[in-house]
């Protein structure tokens, strides 16, 4: 991953996160066309939240997002928005396929996985900080 520093106001950052969303009960509901449509939805949502979708893909019961964001972003609100908007749009556009799997108005699992990620490992960064030229 190359460094893609972004600037906002008095802050320069390079914050990236890996988000995994699973379908409710890990049901195998996602199709290739749903994943393709979901990517478009996520690109649009990221634009509205002033962040950038770097990579996206998934399987029949989960998806992975890699995105870059500003420090002031409230990640839990962003993730909630992703889940509610994408669920609503997929249910509207793929009603027949989803209704075969879910009889209730559900789509995503309530929980999620998120991890920060960067261009260097923690050990490299730790070593860099430890070796600063501290004034005497």
trRosetta pair geometry for C-beta under 8 A, 3 or more apart (Angstrom, degrees):
i j d omega theta_ij theta_ji phi_ij phi_ji
1 16 7.2 -94 -179 14 157 170
1 117 7.8 107 3 132 164 108
1 118 7.8 -156 82 166 138 30
1 119 5.2 -130 87 -102 99 76
2 119 7.3 14 -172 -114 13 127
3 14 5.6 -48 -155 -116 80 161
3 119 5.5 -40 -75 -46 78 162
4 14 6.2 134 67 -128 54 102
4 68 6.4 -64 86 -102 122 166
5 12 5.4 12 -180 179 118 101
5 13 7.0 151 -151 76 72 23
5 14 5.1 -64 -96 -61 59 103
6 12 7.3 169 83 -153 35 57
6 13 6.1 -27 62 66 82 74
6 14 7.0 133 12 -88 76 55
6 68 6.8 130 -13 146 135 125
6 70 6.7 -99 101 -85 128 83
7 11 7.0 163 -151 89 54 52
7 12 4.9 -21 -99 -101 83 76
7 13 7.9 146 -92 18 37 65
8 11 5.5 -12 65 63 77 98
8 13 7.8 -26 22 19 96 107
8 50 8.0 76 -95 156 143 135
8 70 5.3 7 11 -129 149 138
8 72 7.5 -105 99 15 144 120
11 70 7.3 99 98 -162 132 98
11 71 6.1 -106 174 26 153 124
11 72 7.9 151 38 -25 161 101
13 70 6.3 121 53 -137 139 54
13 71 5.4 -178 -81 -32 162 99
14 68 7.3 -49 -159 -144 54 116
14 118 6.9 92 112 -137 101 93
14 119 7.0 -10 132 -12 139 114
15 68 6.6 123 80 -159 55 66
15 69 5.5 -58 95 67 108 71
15 70 7.1 115 43 -128 123 10
15 71 6.2 131 -19 -72 152 66
15 116 7.0 -57 -160 -143 84 106
15 118 7.9 -44 -122 -89 40 93
16 54 6.8 -5 -137 -4 120 149
16 66 6.4 13 179 -178 111 87
16 67 6.8 175 -149 91 69 32
16 68 5.0 -37 -94 -94 79 69
16 69 7.6 134 -105 15 32 73
16 116 7.2 111 79 -164 54 62
16 117 5.2 -55 97 72 103 82
16 118 6.4 151 39 -89 101 47
17 66 7.4 -179 88 -146 41 49
17 67 6.0 -16 57 61 83 79
17 69 6.6 -8 6 13 112 119
17 75 7.0 112 -56 -126 174 130
17 114 5.6 1 179 -170 120 100
17 115 6.8 158 -156 79 71 36
17 116 5.6 -47 -100 -104 76 50
17 117 6.7 136 -117 17 24 83
18 64 6.8 -18 -169 -166 90 96
18 65 7.4 159 -156 82 43 52
18 66 5.5 -14 -101 -99 71 77
18 113 7.9 -23 113 119 87 94
18 114 6.9 159 81 -152 52 49
18 115 5.0 -10 55 58 101 89
18 116 8.0 167 16 -109 78 4
18 117 5.4 54 -20 -15 105 130
19 64 7.3 148 81 -158 52 46
19 65 4.4 -11 60 59 102 102
19 66 7.8 -178 21 -77 72 30
19 67 7.0 -5 7 15 116 107
19 79 6.7 -166 -141 -108 140 108
19 82 7.9 61 135 76 157 168
19 112 6.4 -3 -166 168 90 124
19 113 7.1 151 -156 86 42 60
19 114 5.0 -6 -102 -103 74 87
20 62 6.0 11 -177 178 95 120
20 63 7.2 173 -148 85 54 44
20 64 5.5 -17 -98 -101 79 69
20 65 7.8 -172 -74 21 34 71
20 112 6.5 165 79 -170 57 74
20 113 4.1 4 49 56 107 107
20 114 7.6 -161 22 -70 66 46
21 62 6.5 171 89 -153 47 71
21 63 5.3 -3 56 53 93 91
21 65 7.6 31 -3 -3 102 109
21 82 7.5 -142 -59 120 149 121
21 83 6.7 -179 -133 -94 138 93
21 108 5.5 -41 -180 -140 114 120
21 109 7.2 173 -174 42 66 89
21 112 5.4 -25 -97 -120 66 106
22 26 5.7 -28 174 -94 121 73
22 61 6.2 13 -157 148 83 83
22 62 4.4 -28 -103 -98 69 99
22 108 7.2 113 79 -159 42 71
22 109 4.5 11 80 8 91 133
22 111 7.7 5 39 79 109 82
22 112 7.6 -180 12 -109 77 57
23 26 6.2 105 68 -128 82 22
23 27 5.2 -94 119 55 126 73
23 28 7.7 158 53 -81 149 17
23 29 5.3 165 -151 31 158 111
23 30 6.6 -154 -55 -26 133 99
23 61 4.9 -104 28 -154 113 63
23 62 6.7 -120 -4 -69 76 51
23 107 6.6 -72 -140 171 79 56
23 108 6.5 -85 -120 -112 38 42
23 109 6.6 73 108 -28 15 86
24 27 6.4 0 80 12 66 108
24 102 6.7 69 64 -100 129 129
24 106 4.4 24 -31 142 168 123
24 107 6.2 150 -9 124 109 10
24 108 6.3 79 -45 107 80 11
24 109 5.4 157 -95 -74 45 56
25 109 7.6 172 -14 -88 31 93
26 61 4.7 46 -172 176 66 138
26 62 7.5 -20 -130 -48 80 99
26 109 7.4 18 -55 -60 62 129
27 61 6.3 171 81 -117 27 102
27 101 5.1 132 152 -179 141 122
27 102 7.1 170 55 -59 163 89
28 60 3.9 19 -155 135 86 126
28 61 5.1 -59 -91 -57 55 100
28 101 7.8 -149 71 -119 49 136
29 34 7.7 -36 129 64 76 175
29 60 6.9 137 38 174 30 79
29 61 7.1 88 20 -100 69 62
29 97 7.2 123 -171 141 81 94
29 98 6.1 55 -173 -118 126 68
29 101 4.4 -129 -98 47 107 173
29 102 7.1 -1 -97 -20 149 102
29 107 7.7 -129 91 -146 154 74
30 34 4.9 -138 -150 86 68 131
30 35 5.7 72 173 -57 116 91
30 38 7.7 -26 -138 -19 117 147
30 58 6.0 -46 136 121 162 128
30 59 7.0 113 74 113 126 35
30 60 5.0 -178 60 -149 82 37
30 61 6.7 -161 18 -60 106 24
30 62 7.9 -126 11 18 144 19
30 63 7.2 157 -105 -55 167 99
31 34 4.7 99 49 5 72 103
31 35 7.1 -138 94 -5 38 86
31 60 7.5 29 -79 -119 37 82
31 94 7.6 -177 29 -145 116 146
31 97 6.4 -67 -13 -171 131 156
32 35 5.8 -56 -148 36 32 110
32 36 6.4 33 153 -19 65 105
33 36 5.5 -49 -146 36 35 115
33 37 6.3 34 155 -16 65 106
33 94 7.6 152 100 -94 106 125
34 37 5.8 -56 -147 40 31 109
34 38 6.0 37 151 -26 65 108
34 90 5.9 54 -151 -140 104 115
34 94 5.6 -10 -93 -49 104 166
34 97 7.4 -136 -56 97 126 149
35 38 5.4 -49 -142 34 31 117
35 39 6.7 40 154 -26 61 98
35 57 7.2 32 180 -157 130 46
35 58 5.0 -158 -122 53 119 107
35 63 6.9 170 -126 -103 93 114
36 39 5.9 -50 -158 25 31 112
36 40 7.2 28 148 -14 61 101
37 40 5.7 -53 -159 34 40 112
37 41 6.5 40 146 -19 69 105
37 89 7.7 -157 148 131 114 112
37 90 7.0 137 100 -101 125 80
37 93 6.4 -155 179 105 161 153
37 94 7.7 174 48 -37 155 118
38 41 5.4 -52 -148 36 36 115
38 42 6.2 34 154 -19 68 107
38 56 7.6 -155 111 164 94 134
38 58 7.3 -6 77 14 148 142
38 63 6.6 -112 130 -101 151 161
38 86 5.9 50 -136 -153 89 120
38 90 6.7 8 -80 -77 93 119
39 42 5.7 -57 -146 38 30 110
39 43 6.4 34 155 -22 65 103
39 53 7.6 158 -160 144 74 155
39 56 4.9 156 -114 94 94 141
40 43 5.8 -51 -147 32 30 111
40 44 6.5 30 154 -16 62 107
41 44 5.8 -61 -157 38 29 112
41 45 6.3 25 151 -16 66 109
41 85 6.7 175 178 125 115 103
41 86 5.2 126 122 -106 145 83
41 89 5.5 168 -110 76 139 155
41 90 7.8 -77 -23 -50 163 85
42 45 5.5 -51 -140 39 34 110
42 46 6.1 38 158 -21 66 104
42 53 5.4 96 130 -89 104 150
42 56 6.0 141 76 -101 152 156
42 65 6.4 -145 -163 -113 149 129
42 82 6.8 33 -115 -139 86 106
42 86 7.0 15 -65 -84 81 127
43 46 5.9 -53 -147 35 27 112
43 47 6.6 31 152 -21 60 105
43 53 5.2 -98 -95 31 62 138
44 47 5.8 -56 -156 32 30 113
44 48 6.7 26 151 -16 64 105
45 48 5.6 -56 -151 36 36 111
45 49 6.3 18 156 -5 69 110
45 81 6.6 164 -159 125 123 108
45 82 5.9 129 134 -100 161 72
45 85 6.1 153 -91 78 129 150
45 86 7.7 -61 -29 -52 150 94
46 49 5.9 -66 -144 48 32 101
46 51 4.8 -92 -161 82 85 81
46 52 5.9 104 157 -113 131 14
46 53 4.6 -159 -18 -32 162 89
46 67 6.0 -146 -117 -139 128 131
47 50 7.6 31 -177 -75 31 31
49 69 7.6 -29 129 -124 112 105
49 73 6.6 66 167 -131 107 120
49 78 5.4 81 -146 -122 157 108
49 81 7.3 152 -69 78 128 149
50 70 6.4 -13 116 1 110 125
50 73 7.6 -158 74 -82 94 110
51 67 5.4 56 144 163 121 117
51 68 6.1 -176 -169 89 85 53
51 69 4.1 -18 -117 -100 128 76
51 70 6.9 -131 -86 0 85 74
51 73 6.4 28 -60 -85 125 158
51 78 7.5 34 8 -142 146 148
52 67 6.2 166 84 -159 46 77
52 68 4.6 -1 55 51 100 100
52 69 7.9 -161 27 -67 64 49
53 56 5.8 -7 178 -38 121 118
53 65 6.5 -71 -135 -159 95 101
53 66 7.6 99 -167 76 58 54
53 67 5.2 -40 -104 -101 48 97
54 66 4.5 -63 68 107 108 97
54 67 5.9 177 4 -102 85 32
54 68 5.9 84 -45 -20 114 93
55 64 7.6 -13 114 115 97 100
55 65 7.5 159 87 -159 59 38
55 66 4.2 23 48 41 94 117
56 63 7.0 5 -168 178 87 110
56 64 7.0 174 -144 89 44 62
56 65 5.3 1 -105 -110 87 69
56 66 7.4 -143 -62 27 52 69
57 63 7.1 -173 103 -151 30 74
57 64 5.8 -2 62 53 71 99
58 62 5.9 -152 -152 106 97 46
58 63 3.3 -43 -86 -104 131 71
58 64 6.3 172 -83 12 67 66
59 62 5.9 20 50 52 90 74
59 63 7.8 -167 26 -79 51 48
65 82 7.9 -92 -8 -158 167 156
66 117 7.4 -49 -138 53 102 138
69 73 4.5 -69 173 25 122 154
69 75 7.4 124 96 -90 168 87
69 78 7.5 -63 -119 -67 148 176
70 73 5.3 119 64 -25 73 98
73 78 5.9 17 173 -41 111 139
74 77 4.2 40 102 20 114 116
74 78 6.5 159 87 -17 60 87
75 78 5.5 -57 -145 38 33 114
75 79 6.1 31 159 -18 69 106
75 114 6.7 139 166 162 136 167
76 79 5.9 -52 -145 38 30 110
76 80 6.4 34 153 -19 62 106
77 80 5.6 -53 -147 37 32 114
77 81 6.3 34 153 -20 64 105
78 81 5.7 -57 -151 36 30 112
78 82 6.4 34 150 -22 65 103
79 82 5.5 -47 -147 32 34 115
79 83 6.4 31 155 -17 65 106
79 112 5.9 -150 -174 50 138 163
79 114 7.1 -93 -80 -59 143 138
80 83 5.9 -58 -148 38 29 109
80 84 6.2 19 160 -12 66 110
81 84 6.1 -58 -139 41 28 103
81 85 5.8 17 168 -9 67 114
82 85 6.5 -65 -139 44 19 101
82 86 5.8 7 169 -8 61 120
83 86 6.4 -60 -134 44 19 102
83 87 6.0 21 165 -21 59 115
83 107 7.9 170 -173 81 78 104
83 108 4.7 -104 -148 49 104 157
83 112 7.7 -124 -66 -59 129 133
84 87 6.0 -58 -144 37 23 111
84 88 6.3 21 160 -17 61 110
85 88 5.9 -59 -148 38 28 109
85 89 6.2 19 160 -12 65 111
86 89 5.9 -58 -141 42 30 106
86 90 6.0 27 162 -16 67 110
86 107 7.7 -150 108 113 82 146
86 108 7.6 68 82 -43 110 127
87 90 6.1 -59 -142 40 24 106
87 91 6.1 22 159 -17 62 112
87 106 7.9 -66 -156 179 133 32
87 107 3.8 174 -132 43 100 140
87 108 5.7 -101 -73 -5 118 98
88 91 5.9 -61 -148 38 25 110
88 92 6.4 24 155 -19 63 108
89 92 5.7 -55 -147 35 32 111
89 93 6.1 10 162 -3 67 115
90 93 6.1 -68 -138 49 28 98
90 94 5.4 -27 -180 32 71 113
90 98 6.7 115 134 -64 95 143
90 107 6.4 119 72 -140 126 152
91 94 7.1 -66 -109 60 17 74
91 95 6.4 56 173 -94 56 66
91 98 5.6 -102 -114 79 65 163
91 105 7.3 42 -137 -148 161 78
91 107 6.4 -117 -54 -62 106 131
92 95 6.8 -13 -159 -56 17 97
94 97 4.6 -41 171 45 99 115
94 98 5.3 97 108 -22 93 103
95 98 6.3 -70 -143 43 22 102
95 99 5.8 20 166 -20 65 116
96 99 6.1 -58 -140 36 22 110
96 100 7.0 30 157 -28 57 102
97 100 6.1 -55 -165 20 30 114
97 101 7.6 9 149 -4 61 107
98 101 6.0 -68 -161 41 41 103
98 102 5.9 -25 167 36 81 104
98 107 7.0 -28 -151 -104 132 99
99 102 6.9 -76 -117 67 29 66
99 103 7.3 62 -162 -102 66 47
102 105 7.7 116 137 -97 123 11
102 106 5.4 -140 -157 61 141 84
102 107 7.0 -114 -1 -84 167 52
108 112 7.9 1 169 -75 123 102
109 112 7.3 153 85 -68 96 60
118 125 7.8 45 86 -55 144 140
120 124 4.4 -110 177 83 112 130
120 125 5.3 132 103 -51 122 90
120 128 7.9 29 137 -12 161 139
121 124 4.8 97 57 6 80 101
121 125 7.0 -150 94 -1 43 89
122 125 5.7 -60 -148 43 33 110
122 126 5.9 38 154 -24 68 107
123 126 5.6 -50 -142 36 30 114
123 127 6.3 33 156 -20 63 106
124 127 5.8 -55 -150 36 29 112
124 128 6.4 33 150 -22 63 106
125 128 5.5 -52 -148 33 33 115
125 129 6.4 29 155 -16 66 105
126 129 5.9 -58 -150 38 30 108
126 130 6.2 30 153 -20 66 109
127 130 5.7 -54 -143 37 30 112
127 131 6.2 12 162 -6 64 114
128 131 6.3 -73 -148 45 23 100
128 132 7.7 52 150 -55 57 79
129 132 6.2 -20 -166 -25 39 110
